[in-house]
């Protein structure tokens, strides 16, 4: 007898619900993504490290490039500040009353610029030889008593300050007339000076045979001072001097007065010009009382005494 298996109705079979299928797919996708992330952890870390290193490397060279640019700018600024022009600007100090005895400002600036351009060391503020420029100008222009070179802080054009020597007298010699300063140095020839400029200084005629060279001392400072004092003292007493002479006799100054037939002998070696002028004035007063007029000279070279002839 054959037994037959009962078949179940279709409704009784096990079926999966759509919700269960969705959960299964989600779980599988999660495991799959997680497995891939877990497997790629090393690669991702390596890429991040490489990216970080690349960024750090870029920053390093960017910083170095910025530093190099800054350094170049600083060096360029320093070089620019230290650079000097070979064109000098001359400033004349205390020029009152001495303009006529000086060269033009352009002459001084041309000479100073030529001296600056003569050496490459004068192109910057560190190696410039200011002393050489000063000495060169004083040698070329004896009428300058002092020359100083000033370097500007930010500008490039050197400033040259010059001070004129005070002219003291005019010395007329066999080889020309020269302006002497208070030290007795020959500054320049009187050629080109106006008559008013020459008349403002006492003129001394040399008969002793002095050899005059520009920028060389001809008379001693004491001799120059003595002559100036004598001329000034006589002028203050309304006695005009016509001629001042250095005769062949050593250390003697002969003074010829306007309107007088005689001249006066002074002793240049004595440092008492005022006393000798005082002796002359007293002698003149005494002779006037006696109605005596010397025919040749009055000699006041001996201290406190006067002789006449």
TIBA-405927 format. One record per atom (N, C-alpha, C): residue number from 0; z, y, x; atom name. Coordinates in steps of 0.02 Angstrom, whole numbers, always signed. Atoms other than C-alpha are relative to their C-alpha. Example, Ala and Ser with C-alpha at 12.3 -4.5 7.8 and 13.67 -1.06 7.14 Angstrom:
# TIBA-405927
   num       c3       c2       c1   atome
     0       +0      -59      +45       N
     0     +390     -225     +615      CA
     0       +0      +60      +45       C
     1       -3      -59      -42       N
     1     +357      -53     +684      CA
     1      +37      +55      -39       C
***
This chain:
# TIBA-405927
   num       c3       c2       c1   atome
     0       +0      -59      +43       N
     0       +0       +0       +0      CA
     0       +0      +61      +45       C
     1      +11      -58      -43       N
     1      -57     +161      +81      CA
     1      +33      +59      -31       C
     2      -36      -59      +25       N
     2      +56     +310      +72      CA
     2      -39      +62      +16       C
     3      +38      -63       -9       N
     3      -23     +480      +57      CA
     3      +50      +56       +8       C
     4      -43      -58      -14       N
     4      +55     +637     +134      CA
     4      -15      +56      -47       C
     5       +9      -53      +48       N
     5      +84     +772      +15      CA
     5      -19      +64      +36       C
     6      +21      -65      -30       N
     6       -5     +931      +52      CA
     6      +38      +57      -32       C
     7      -37      -59      +24       N
     7      +88    +1094      +40      CA
     7      -48      +51      -29       C
     8      +42      -53      +28       N
     8      +22    +1231      -63      CA
     8      -10      +56      +51       C
     9      +14      -54      -50       N
     9      -57    +1376      +36      CA
     9      +54      +51       +1       C
    10      -51      -53       +1       N
    10      +79    +1492      -17      CA
    10      +61      -21      +37       C
    11      -61      +23      -33       N
    11     +209    +1380      +64      CA
    11       -7       -1      +75       C
    12       +9       +1      -74       N
    12     +130    +1389     +240      CA
    12      +34      +61      +31       C
    13      -34      -55      -38       N
    13     +219    +1496     +376      CA
    13      -53      +52      +20       C
    14      +46      -55      -18       N
    14     +133    +1663     +399      CA
    14      +38      +55      +37       C
    15      -31      -57      -38       N
    15     +165    +1806     +523      CA
    15      -11      +65      -38       C
    16       +4      -65      +35       N
    16     +201    +1974     +454      CA
    16      -33      +51      +47       C
    17      +31      -54      -41       N
    17     +104    +2127     +514      CA
    17      +51      +35      +43       C
    18      -52      -34      -39       N
    18     +269    +2204     +573      CA
    18      +16      -39      +62       C
    19      -16      +42      -59       N
    19     +303    +2057     +688      CA
    19      -55       +6      +51       C
    20      +56       -7      -48       N
    20     +129    +2071     +764      CA
    20       +3      +67      +37       C
    21       -4      -66      -32       N
    21     +154    +2256     +799      CA
    21      +55       +1      +52       C
    22      -55       +2      -48       N
    22     +321    +2225     +884      CA
    22      -19      -40      +61       C
    23      +20      +42      -57       N
    23     +246    +2088     +991      CA
    23      -48      +38      +45       C
    24      +47      -39      -41       N
    24     +103    +2201    +1046      CA
    24      +35      +55      +39       C
    25      -37      -54      -34       N
    25     +223    +2343    +1087      CA
    25      +40      -26      +58       C
    26      -40      +30      -54       N
    26     +336    +2230    +1188      CA
    26      -44      -21      +58       C
    27      +46      +22      -53       N
    27     +188    +2161    +1285      CA
    27      -26      +60      +39       C
    28      +24      -61      -34       N
    28     +121    +2336    +1322      CA
    28      +54      +29      +43       C
    29      -56      -27      -38       N
    29     +293    +2393    +1382      CA
    29      +10      -39      +64       C
    30       -9      +41      -60       N
    30     +311    +2243    +1497      CA
    30      -58       +9      +49       C
    31      +59       -8      -42       N
    31     +136    +2268    +1561      CA
    31       +3      +65      +39       C
    32       -5      -64      -35       N
    32     +161    +2453    +1600      CA
    32      +57       +0      +49       C
    33      -57       +2      -45       N
    33     +330    +2422    +1676      CA
    33      -15      -41      +61       C
    34      +18      +42      -58       N
    34     +262    +2284    +1784      CA
    34      -45      +37      +47       C
    35      +47      -37      -43       N
    35     +122    +2397    +1845      CA
    35      +36      +55      +38       C
    36      -38      -52      -34       N
    36     +243    +2540    +1882      CA
    36      +44      -28      +55       C
    37      -43      +30      -51       N
    37     +361    +2422    +1972      CA
    37      -41      -22      +60       C
    38      +42      +22      -55       N
    38     +216    +2353    +2073      CA
    38      -28      +59      +41       C
    39      +31      -57      -34       N
    39     +149    +2530    +2118      CA
    39      +51      +50      +27       C
    40      -51      -46      -24       N
    40     +315    +2609    +2170      CA
    40      -14      +20      +72       C
    41      +12      -15      -70       N
    41     +271    +2600    +2356      CA
    41      -59      +46      +10       C
    42      +59      -43       -8       N
    42      +98    +2677    +2338      CA
    42      +15      +71      -23       C
    43      -15      -67      +26       N
    43     +164    +2821    +2233      CA
    43      +44      +39      +48       C
    44      -44      -33      -49       N
    44     +301    +2860    +2358      CA
    44      -39      +22      +61       C
    45      +41      -17      -58       N
    45     +175    +2859    +2500      CA
    45      -44      +60      -14       C
    46      +41      -57      +17       N
    46      +61    +2979    +2408      CA
    46      +40      +64       -4       C
    47      -43      -59       +5       N
    47     +204    +3098    +2372      CA
    47      +21      +24      +69       C
    48      -19      -18      -68       N
    48     +260    +3094    +2554      CA
    48      -58      +33      +36       C
    49      +59      -28      -32       N
    49      +83    +3126    +2613      CA
    49      -14      +71      -25       C
    50      +11      -65      +29       N
    50      +66    +3271    +2493      CA
    50      +52      +51      +26       C
    51      -53      -44      -26       N
    51     +233    +3346    +2550      CA
    51      -12      +19      +73       C
    52      +14      -13      -70       N
    52     +186    +3328    +2733      CA
    52      -59      +48       +8       C
    53      +58      -44       -3       N
    53      +18    +3411    +2701      CA
    53      +19      +72      -17       C
    54      -23      -67      +19       N
    54     +103    +3557    +2614      CA
    54      +42      +32      +56       C
    55      -41      -25      -54       N
    55     +230    +3575    +2754      CA
    55      -43      +20      +60       C
    56      +46      -14      -55       N
    56      +91    +3570    +2884      CA
    56      -38      +66      -13       C
    57      +35      -62      +18       N
    57       -3    +3707    +2792      CA
    57      +45      +61       +6       C
    58      -47      -55       -6       N
    58     +151    +3815    +2779      CA
    58      +13      +17      +73       C
    59      -13      -10      -71       N
    59     +183    +3792    +2966      CA
    59      -54      +43      +32       C
    60      +54      -38      -31       N
    60      +13    +3855    +3018      CA
    60      -10      +67      -33       C
    61       +4      -65      +33       N
    61      +15    +3992    +2888      CA
    61      +52      +48      +29       C
    62      -51      -42      -30       N
    62     +179    +4056    +2959      CA
    62      -20      +20      +71       C
    63      +21      -16      -69       N
    63     +110    +4043    +3136      CA
    63      -56      +51       +1       C
    64      +55      -48       +4       N
    64      -47    +4137    +3086      CA
    64      +26      +70      -17       C
    65      -29      -64      +17       N
    65      +55    +4276    +3005      CA
    65      +38      +31      +58       C
    66      -36      -24      -58       N
    66     +165    +4288    +3159      CA
    66      -48      +25      +53       C
    67      +50      -21      -49       N
    67      +12    +4299    +3271      CA
    67      -31      +67      -19       C
    68      +28      -63      +23       N
    68      -62    +4437    +3164      CA
    68      +50      +57      +11       C
    69      -52      -50      -10       N
    69     +103    +4532    +3170      CA
    69       +7      +18      +74       C
    70       -6      -12      -71       N
    70     +114    +4511    +3358      CA
    70      -58      +41      +27       C
    71      +59      -39      -21       N
    71      -63    +4575    +3383      CA
    71       +5      +72      -23       C
    72       -8      -68      +26       N
    72      -25    +4725    +3273      CA
    72      +51      +40      +40       C
    73      -52      -33      -40       N
    73     +133    +4765    +3372      CA
    73      -27      +19      +68       C
    74      +28      -14      -66       N
    74      +43    +4751    +3539      CA
    74      -51      +56       -4       C
    75      +50      -53       +8       N
    75     -100    +4859    +3476      CA
    75      +34      +68      -10       C
    76      -36      -63      +12       N
    76      +24    +4991    +3416      CA
    76      +32      +26      +63       C
    77      -32      -21      -62       N
    77     +117    +4993    +3581      CA
    77      -52      +27      +48       C
    78      +55      -23      -45       N
    78      -46    +5008    +3680      CA
    78      -25      +68      -23       C
    79      +24      -64      +26       N
    79     -102    +5149    +3566      CA
    79      +49      +56      +14       C
    80      -50      -51      -13       N
    80      +62    +5243    +3586      CA
    80       +2      +19      +74       C
    81       -5      -12      -72       N
    81      +61    +5225    +3776      CA
    81      -63      +29      +30       C
    82      +63      -25      -28       N
    82     -120    +5276    +3799      CA
    82       +1      +76       +5       C
    83       +4      -72      -12       N
    83     -149    +5449    +3872      CA
    83      -72      +23       +5       C
    84      +65      -31       -7       N
    84     -298    +5563    +3860      CA
    84       -4      +35      +68       C
    85       +9      -35      -64       N
    85     -370    +5637    +4020      CA
    85      -12      +75      -11       C
    86       +8      -71      +15       N
    86     -386    +5806    +3932      CA
    86      +69      +31      -11       C
    87      -67      -30       +3       N
    87     -231    +5910    +3964      CA
    87       +0      +65      -39       C
    88      -10      -65      +33       N
    88     -163    +6055    +3864      CA
    88      +50      +39      +42       C
    89      -41      -41      -43       N
    89      -91    +6196    +3969      CA
    89      +36      +53      -41       C
    90      -41      -50      +33       N
    90      +52    +6305    +3907      CA
    90      +30      +45      +53       C
    91      -24      -49      -49       N
    91      +94    +6464    +4004      CA
    91      +68      +26      -23       C
    92      -67      -23      +15       N
    92     +278    +6510    +4011      CA
    92      +13      +68      +33       C
    93      -21      -64      -27       N
    93     +350    +6685    +4036      CA
    93      -58      +38      +31       C
    94      +60      -32      -27       N
    94     +180    +6765    +4053      CA
    94       -2      +76      -10       C
    95       -1      -72      +14       N
    95     +235    +6942    +4009      CA
    95      -13      +40      +64       C
    96      +14      -44      -57       N
    96     +157    +7066    +4129      CA
    96      -35      -34      +58       C
    97      +30      +34      -57       N
    97      +77    +6935    +4240      CA
    97      -69      -29      -16       C
    98      +64      +29      +19       N
    98      -82    +6891    +4146      CA
    98      -56      +19      +46       C
    99      +56      -24      -40       N
    99     -194    +6996    +4256      CA
    99       -3      -34      +68       C
   100       +0      +32      -64       N
   100     -143    +6898    +4409      CA
   100      -12      -75       -5       C
   101      +10      +71      +11       N
   101     -182    +6729    +4333      CA
   101      -73      -15      -17       C
   102      +65      +24      +23       N
   102     -338    +6627    +4303      CA
   102       +3      -10      -76       C
   103       +1      +12      +72       N
   103     -393    +6591    +4126      CA
   103      +31      -68      -15       C
   104      -30      +63      +21       N
   104     -310    +6452    +4029      CA
   104      -49      -58       +7       C
   105      +50      +53       -6       N
   105     -473    +6353    +4028      CA
   105       -7      -24      +72       C
   106       +4      +20      -70       N
   106     -475    +6355    +4219      CA
   106      +56      -49      +17       C
   107      -57      +44      -13       N
   107     -302    +6278    +4225      CA
   107       -9      -68      -35       C
   108       +9      +62      +37       N
   108     -345    +6149    +4091      CA
   108      -54      -44      +31       C
   109      +53      +38      -33       N
   109     -505    +6098    +4180      CA
   109      +27      -33      +64       C
   110      -28      +28      -62       N
   110     -411    +6074    +4345      CA
   110      +49      -55      -15       C
   111      -49      +52      +17       N
   111     -270    +5976    +4262      CA
   111      -35      -62      -26       C
   112      +36      +58      +26       N
   112     -393    +5864    +4169      CA
   112      -36      -37      +57       C
   113      +33      +32      -56       N
   113     -487    +5831    +4331      CA
   113      +50      -42      +41       C
   114      -51      +37      -36       N
   114     -326    +5778    +4416      CA
   114      +22      -62      -38       C
   115      -19      +58      +41       N
   115     -280    +5663    +4271      CA
   115      -54      -54       +2       C
   116      +55      +48       +1       N
   116     -452    +5583    +4270      CA
   116      -12      -31      +69       C
   117      +11      +25      -68       N
   117     -443    +5553    +4458      CA
   117      +31      -68      +14       C
   118      -32      +65      -10       N
   118     -335    +5397    +4440      CA
   118       +7      -36      -66       C
   119       -6      +41      +61       N
   119     -338    +5255    +4314      CA
   119      +73       -9      -20       C
   120      -71       +6      +16       N
   120     -148    +5250    +4326      CA
   120      +24      +56      -46       C
   121      -19      -56      +42       N
   121     -143    +5416    +4235      CA
   121      -22       -9      -73       C
   122      +25      +12      +68       N
   122     -215    +5336    +4077      CA
   122      +55      -24      -47       C
   123      -54      +19      +46       N
   123      -46    +5279    +4009      CA
   123      +65      +33      +23       C
   124      -61      -38      -10       N
   124     +129    +5350    +3997      CA
   124      +49      -34      +48       C
   125      -46      +36      -44       N
   125     +211    +5218    +4107      CA
   125      -18      +12      +73       C
   126      +22       -3      -70       N
   126     +107    +5231    +4266      CA
   126      -26      +68      +21       C
   127      +26      -65      -18       N
   127      +56    +5414    +4261      CA
   127      +40      +31      +57       C
   128      -32      -33      -57       N
   128      +94    +5510    +4422      CA
   128       +3      +74      -16       C
   129       -7      -69      +20       N
   129     +157    +5674    +4351      CA
   129       +9      +46      +61       C
   130      -11      -40      -60       N
   130     +213    +5735    +4522      CA
   130      -64      +17      +36       C
   131      +64      -12      -33       N
   131      +39    +5717    +4593      CA
   131      -40      +54      -36       C
   132      +34      -51      +40       N
   132      -33    +5821    +4451      CA
   132      +31      +69      +13       C
   133      -34      -63      -12       N
   133      +99    +5956    +4477      CA
   133      -15      +28      +69       C
   134      +14      -23      -68       N
   134      +73    +5963    +4665      CA
   134      -73      +23       +7       C
   135      +70      -18       -4       N
   135     -115    +5968    +4644      CA
   135      -14      +69      -30       C
   136      +11      -65      +32       N
   136     -109    +6117    +4526      CA
   136      +31      +56      +41       C
   137      -32      -52      -39       N
   137      +13    +6214    +4633      CA
   137      -37      +13      +65       C
   138      +40       -9      -61       N
   138      -94    +6183    +4787      CA
   138      -64      +38      -15       C
   139      +63      -33      +17       N
   139     -251    +6240    +4698      CA
   139      +10      +71      -25       C
   140      -14      -66      +28       N
   140     -169    +6390    +4613      CA
   140      +67      +25      +28       C
   141      -63      -23      -31       N
   141      -40    +6474    +4728      CA
   141      +40      +47      -43       C
   142      -35      -48      +42       N
   142       +3    +6600    +4592      CA
   142      +49      -33      -48       C
   143      -46      +36      +44       N
   143      +99    +6463    +4499      CA
   143      +64      -17      +38       C
   144      -64      +15      -32       N
   144     +283    +6450    +4541      CA
   144      +25      -69      -18       C
   145      -22      +66      +20       N
   145     +314    +6291    +4442      CA
   145      -50      -30      -48       C
   146      +44      +38      +45       N
   146     +212    +6157    +4354      CA
   146      +36      -63      -20       C
   147      -32      +61      +24       N
   147     +284    +6020    +4245      CA
   147      -44      -33      -52       C
   148      +42      +38      +47       N
   148     +195    +5882    +4149      CA
   148      +46      -35      -50       C
   149      -39      +30      +53       N
   149     +268    +5827    +3982      CA
   149      -44      -48      -40       C
   150      +38      +51      +37       N
   150     +213    +5668    +3893      CA
   150      +23       +0      -73       C
   151      -19       +1      +71       N
   151     +209    +5675    +3702      CA
   151      +22      -69      -22       C
   152      -27      +64      +23       N
   152     +301    +5539    +3607      CA
   152      -53      -41      -35       C
   153      +50      +37      +39       N
   153     +162    +5490    +3488      CA
   153      -71      +23      +14       C
   154      +67      -25      -14       N
   154      +15    +5602    +3534      CA
   154      -25      -26      +67       C
   155      +31      +27      -60       N
   155     -104    +5562    +3676      CA
   155      -17      +54      +52       C
   156      +21      -53      -46       N
   156     -137    +5732    +3756      CA
   156      +60      +26      +39       C
   157      -57      -24      -41       N
   157      -21    +5776    +3903      CA
   157       +6      +76       -5       C
   158      -14      -71       +0       N
   158      +61    +5947    +3900      CA
   158      +19      +22      +70       C
   159      -14      -26      -66       N
   159      +61    +6045    +4063      CA
   159      +28      +70       -7       C
   160      -32      -66       +4       N
   160     +186    +6189    +4069      CA
   160       -4      +33      +69       C
   161       +6      -36      -63       N
   161     +149    +6318    +4204      CA
   161      +37      +66       -5       C
   162      -36      -64       -3       N
   162     +250    +6468    +4258      CA
   162      -27      +40      +58       C
   163      +31      -42      -51       N
   163     +174    +6612    +4354      CA
   163      +53      +28      +47       C
   164      -43      -32      -49       N
   164     +250    +6677    +4514      CA
   164       -2      +76      -12       C
   165       -3      -72      +10       N
   165     +308    +6857    +4500      CA
   165      -32      +35      +60       C
   166      +30      -37      -56       N
   166     +191    +6966    +4606      CA
   166      +46      +55      +23       C
   167      -47      -49      -28       N
   167     +287    +7080    +4723      CA
   167      -34      +60      +30       C
   168      +34      -56      -33       N
   168     +166    +7185    +4824      CA
   168      -71      -21      +20       C
   169      +68      +13      -26       N
   169      -11    +7201    +4891      CA
   169       +0      +15      +74       C
   170       +5       -8      -73       N
   170      -40    +7177    +5077      CA
   170      -73       +9      +18       C
   171      +68      -15      -20       N
   171     -196    +7259    +5144      CA
   171       -7      -13      +75       C
   172       +9      +20      -70       N
   172     -257    +7179    +5306      CA
   172      -74       +9      +20       C
   173      +69       -7      -25       N
   173     -413    +7176    +5413      CA
   173      -48      -47      -36       C
   174      +43      +48      +34       N
   174     -480    +7025    +5318      CA
   174       +8       +0      -76       C
   175       -3       -7      +72       N
   175     -445    +7088    +5142      CA
   175      +70      +17      -25       C
   176      -64      -16      +32       N
   176     -308    +7134    +5020      CA
   176      +23      -60      -41       C
   177      -28      +60      +31       N
   177     -192    +7000    +4952      CA
   177      +62      +18      -40       C
   178      -61       -7      +39       N
   178      -60    +6989    +4817      CA
   178      +51      -49      +27       C
   179      -54      +42      -25       N
   179     +105    +6924    +4886      CA
   179      +54       -6      -53       C
   180      -55       +9      +47       N
   180     +247    +6851    +4784      CA
   180      +65      +18      +34       C
   181      -66      -20      -26       N
   181     +434    +6878    +4810      CA
   181      +21      -40      +61       C
   182      -16      +39      -60       N
   182     +438    +6742    +4943      CA
   182      -43      +19      +60       C
   183      +44      -21      -55       N
   183     +302    +6827    +5046      CA
   183      -62      -43       +5       C
   184      +59      +43       -1       N
   184     +168    +6697    +5004      CA
   184      -59      +35      -30       C
   185      +61      -30      +25       N
   185      -11    +6753    +4980      CA
   185      -25      -40      -60       C
   186      +19      +33      +62       N
   186      -58    +6713    +4801      CA
   186      -76       +0      -10       C
   187      +71       -7      +13       N
   187     -235    +6778    +4782      CA
   187      -24      +66      +28       C
   188      +28      -63      -22       N
   188     -352    +6915    +4838      CA
   188       -4      +48      -60       C
   189       +1      -51      +53       N
   189     -357    +7078    +4741      CA
   189      -70      +11      -29       C
   190      +68       -7      +26       N
   190     -544    +7060    +4712      CA
   190       -2      -16      -74       C
   191       +4      +12      +72       N
   191     -575    +7077    +4527      CA
   191      +58      +30      -39       C
   192      -56      -32      +35       N
   192     -407    +7161    +4488      CA
   192      -18      +72      -16       C
   193      +13      -69      +20       N
   193     -416    +7324    +4395      CA
   193      +44      +47      +41       C
   194      -37      -49      -38       N
   194     -353    +7484    +4475      CA
   194      +71       +8      -27       C
   195      -67       -6      +29       N
   195     -207    +7490    +4353      CA
   195      +45      -58      +21       C
   196      -39      +57      -24       N
   196     -153    +7315    +4404      CA
   196      +22      +10      +72       C
   197      -17      -11      -71       N
   197     -158    +7364    +4587      CA
   197      +51      +55       +8       C
   198      -47      -56       -6       N
   198      -65    +7527    +4560      CA
   198      +70      -19      -24       C
   199      -66      +20      +25       N
   199      +77    +7434    +4473      CA
   199      +42      -33      +55       C
   200      -35      +31      -55       N
   200     +124    +7355    +4639      CA
   200       -3      +44      +62       C
   201       +3      -37      -63       N
   201     +171    +7438    +4804      CA
   201      -51      -31      +48       C
   202      +51      +24      -47       N
   202      +30    +7424    +4932      CA
   202      +23      +14      +71       C
   203      -21       -5      -70       N
   203      +73    +7392    +5113      CA
   203      -60      -13      +44       C
   204      +55       +7      -47       N
   204      -55    +7419    +5250      CA
   204      +26      -31      +64       C
   205      -22      +36      -60       N
   205      -40    +7299    +5395      CA
   205      -40      +24      +61       C
   206      +30      -18      -64       N
   206      -74    +7367    +5570      CA
   206      +25      -44      +57       C
   207      -29      +43      -51       N
   207      +17    +7227    +5659      CA
   207      -43      -61      +16       C
   208      +45      +55      -13       N
   208     -126    +7102    +5652      CA
   208      +20      -66      -32       C
   209      -20      +61      +34       N
   209      -56    +6978    +5527      CA
   209      -62      -40      -21       C
   210      +54      +45      +22       N
   210     -168    +6827    +5491      CA
   210      +20      -28      -69       C
   211      -18      +18      +69       N
   211     -169    +6797    +5304      CA
   211      -42      -59      -23       C
   212      +33      +57      +32       N
   212     -211    +6632    +5221      CA
   212      +32      -11      -68       C
   213      -26      +11      +67       N
   213     -196    +6597    +5037      CA
   213      +47      -60       -1       C
   214      -51      +52       +9       N
   214      -46    +6492    +4986      CA
   214      +41      -12      +63       C
   215      -42       +2      -60       N
   215      +37    +6527    +5155      CA
   215      +46      +60       +0       C
   216      -48      -55       -3       N
   216     +190    +6632    +5186      CA
   216      -19      +48      +56       C
   217      +20      -52      -47       N
   217     +148    +6796    +5270      CA
   217      +60      +42      +22       C
   218      -61      -37      -14       N
   218     +311    +6893    +5258      CA
   218      +60      -41      -21       C
   219      -61      +35      +21       N
   219     +490    +6835    +5242      CA
   219      +23      +28      -68       C
   220      -26      -26      +64       N
   220     +576    +6850    +5073      CA
   220      +43      +63       +9       C
   221      -41      -60      -13       N
   221     +697    +6977    +5151      CA
   221      -44      +61      +11       C
   222      +45      -57      -11       N
   222     +552    +7086    +5209      CA
   222      -30      +25      -66       C
   223      +28      -19      +65       N
   223     +473    +7083    +5036      CA
   223      +52      +37      -42       C
   224      -53      -32      +38       N
   224     +639    +7126    +4954      CA
   224      +15      +69      +28       C
   225      -14      -64      -32       N
   225     +669    +7267    +5079      CA
   225      -53      +52      -22       C
   226      +55      -46      +19       N
   226     +498    +7346    +5041      CA
   226       +6      +20      -73       C
   227       -6      -15      +71       N
   227     +525    +7333    +4854      CA
   227      +58      +48      -13       C
   228      -58      -43      +11       N
   228     +697    +7414    +4863      CA
   228      -14      +71      +24       C
   229      +16      -67      -26       N
   229     +636    +7559    +4971      CA
   229      -46      +37      -48       C
   230      +47      -32      +45       N
   230     +490    +7595    +4855      CA
   230      +34      +19      -66       C
   231      -33      -14      +64       N
   231     +600    +7584    +4699      CA
   231      +51      +56       +7       C
   232      -51      -52      -10       N
   232     +740    +7693    +4771      CA
   232      -31      +69       +8       C
   233      +34      -64       -9       N
   233     +621    +7830    +4825      CA
   233      -30      +24      -66       C
   234      +29      -19      +64       N
   234     +533    +7827    +4656      CA
   234      +54      +25      -48       C
   235      -54      -23      +44       N
   235     +700    +7846    +4568      CA
   235      +24      +70      +17       C
   236      -18      -68      -22       N
   236     +727    +8007    +4668      CA
   236      -60      +47       -2       C
   237      +61      -40       +9       N
   237     +556    +8074    +4619      CA
   237      -35      +15      +66       C
   238      +37       -6      -62       N
   238     +486    +8048    +4793      CA
   238      -55      -54       +0       C
   239      +56      +47       +4       N
   239     +315    +7971    +4783      CA
   239      -22      -22      +69       C
   240      +22      +30      -63       N
   240     +257    +7854    +4919      CA
   240      -76       -1       +0       C
   241      +73       +1       -6       N
   241      +78    +7878    +4978      CA
   241      -23      -62      +37       C
   242      +21      +57      -41       N
   242      +69    +7741    +5110      CA
   242      +61      -36      +26       C
   243      -50      +42      -34       N
   243     +178    +7597    +5166      CA
   243      -37      -38      +54       C
   244      +36      +29      -56       N
   244     +132    +7532    +5337      CA
   244      +46      -45      +41       C
   245      -33      +43      -49       N
   245     +183    +7386    +5447      CA
   245      -34      +13      +67       C
   246      +31      -17      -64       N
   246     +150    +7456    +5621      CA
   246       +2      -57      +50       C
   247       +0      +51      -52       N
   247     +122    +7358    +5780      CA
   247      +70      -14      +25       C
   248      -69      +10      -21       N
   248     +305    +7383    +5822      CA
   248      +33      -52      -44       C
   249      -30      +55      +37       N
   249     +406    +7231    +5770      CA
   249      +55      +25      -46       C
   250      -53      -12      +49       N
   250     +517    +7238    +5615      CA
   250       +7      +73      -19       C
   251       -2      -70      +19       N
   251     +470    +7415    +5569      CA
   251      -43      +11      -62       C
   252      +37      -20      +59       N
   252     +414    +7490    +5405      CA
   252       -5      +76       +0       C
   253      +12      -72       +1       N
   253     +336    +7663    +5404      CA
   253      -20      +21      -71       C
   254      +11      -23      +68       N
   254     +340    +7758    +5239      CA
   254      -24      +72       +2       C
   255      +28      -67       +4       N
   255     +228    +7909    +5209      CA
   255      +12      +26      -70       C
   256      -17      -30      +64       N
   256     +286    +8026    +5071      CA
   256      -52      +51      -19       C
   257      +48      -49      +25       N
   257     +172    +8129    +4961      CA
   257      +27      +70      +11       C
   258      -18      -71      -10       N
   258     +175    +8314    +5012      CA
   258      +42      +13      +62       C
   259      -40      -10      -60       N
   259     +269    +8286    +5175      CA
   259      -43      -14      +62       C
   260      +40      +10      -61       N
   260     +194    +8303    +5351      CA
   260      +27      -56      +44       C
   261      -31      +52      -42       N
   261     +307    +8170    +5421      CA
   261       +3      -66      -38       C
   262      -12      +65      +30       N
   262     +337    +7986    +5390      CA
   262      +70      -23      +20       C
   263      -68      +25      -11       N
   263     +499    +7886    +5388      CA
   263       -3      -69      +30       C
   264       -4      +66      -32       N
   264     +539    +7740    +5502      CA
   264      +61      -38      -26       C
   265      -53      +43      +25       N
   265     +640    +7599    +5423      CA
   265       +4      -63      +43       C
   266      -11      +62      -38       N
   266     +714    +7444    +5505      CA
   266       -1      -59      -48       C
   267       +7      +58      +45       N
   267     +653    +7286    +5418      CA
   267      +52      -54      +14       C
   268      -47      +55      -16       N
   268     +777    +7175    +5509      CA
   268      +68      +11      -32       C
   269      -65      -14      +31       N
   269     +927    +7261    +5432      CA
   269       -5      -12      -75       C
   270       -1      +15      +72       N
   270     +974    +7203    +5257      CA
   270      +35      +55      -40       C
   271      -34      -56      +33       N
   271    +1032    +7377    +5205      CA
   271      -51      +53      -21       C
   272      +53      -46      +20       N
   272     +879    +7455    +5125      CA
   272      +28      +59      -38       C
   273      -28      -55      +39       N
   273     +983    +7558    +5004      CA
   273      +37      +49      +46       C
   274      -37      -43      -46       N
   274    +1092    +7624    +5145      CA
   274      -49      +43      +41       C
   275      +49      -38      -39       N
   275     +939    +7676    +5247      CA
   275      -33      +54      -43       C
   276      +27      -51      +45       N
   276     +865    +7765    +5096      CA
   276      +51      +56      -12       C
   277      -53      -51       +8       N
   277    +1033    +7852    +5070      CA
   277       +4      +45      +60       C
   278       -1      -40      -61       N
   278    +1031    +7909    +5251      CA
   278      -58      +49       +0       C
   279      +58      -44       +2       N
   279     +855    +7979    +5228      CA
   279      +11      +58      -49       C
   280      -10      -53      +49       N
   280     +902    +8075    +5070      CA
   280      +51      +51      +24       C
   281      -49      -46      -27       N
   281    +1056    +8149    +5154      CA
   281      -29      +43      +55       C
   282      +32      -37      -54       N
   282     +953    +8200    +5305      CA
   282      -48      +53      -28       C
   283      +46      -47      +31       N
   283     +821    +8281    +5195      CA
   283      +38      +60      -29       C
   284      -40      -54      +30       N
   284     +955    +8381    +5104      CA
   284      +27      +47      +55       C
   285      -27      -40      -55       N
   285    +1031    +8439    +5269      CA
   285      -55      +42      +33       C
   286      +55      -37      -31       N
   286     +864    +8488    +5343      CA
   286      -26      +55      -46       C
   287      +22      -50      +48       N
   287     +818    +8581    +5185      CA
   287      +45      +61       +2       C
   288      -48      -55       -6       N
   288     +976    +8686    +5200      CA
   288      -14      +42      +62       C
   289      +14      -34      -64       N
   289     +927    +8727    +5379      CA
   289      -72      +25       +4       C
   290      +70      -20       +2       N
   290     +747    +8760    +5327      CA
   290      -39      -30      +58       C
   291      +34      +37      -54       N
   291     +687    +8630    +5450      CA
   291      -43      -54      -33       C
   292      +44      +52      +24       N
   292     +538    +8520    +5416      CA
   292      -26      -39      +60       C
   293      +25      +40      -57       N
   293     +505    +8377    +5539      CA
   293      -76       -1       +1       C
   294      +73       -1       -7       N
   294     +326    +8377    +5604      CA
   294      -29      -70       +5       C
   295      +28      +67      -11       N
   295     +309    +8192    +5645      CA
   295      +35      -55      -40       C
   296      -34      +57      +33       N
   296     +442    +8074    +5581      CA
   296      +74      +15       -9       C
   297      -72       +5       +6       N
   297     +620    +8043    +5524      CA
   297      +17      -73      +10       C
   298      -17      +69      -18       N
   298     +699    +7887    +5598      CA
   298      +70      -17      -25       C
   299      -64      +21      +28       N
   299     +837    +7801    +5499      CA
   299      +15      -73      +18       C
   300       -7      +71      -17       N
   300     +830    +7632    +5588      CA
   300      +70      -16      +27       C
   301      -67      +12      -25       N
   301    +1002    +7653    +5667      CA
   301      +49      +11      -56       C
   302      -47       -1      +56       N
   302    +1144    +7619    +5547      CA
   302      +41      +65       +1       C
   303      -40      -60       +9       N
   303    +1221    +7783    +5484      CA
   303      -25      +61      +39       C
   304      +26      -56      -40       N
   304    +1114    +7895    +5596      CA
   304      -73      +13      -19       C
   305      +70      -19      +13       N
   305     +950    +7989    +5578      CA
   305      -24      +45      +56       C
   306      +32      -39      -52       N
   306     +833    +8061    +5707      CA
   306      -66      +26      -29       C
   307      +63      -26      +25       N
   307     +685    +8173    +5675      CA
   307      -37      +35      +58       C
   308      +40      -35      -50       N
   308     +545    +8251    +5771      CA
   308      -57      +37      -35       C
***
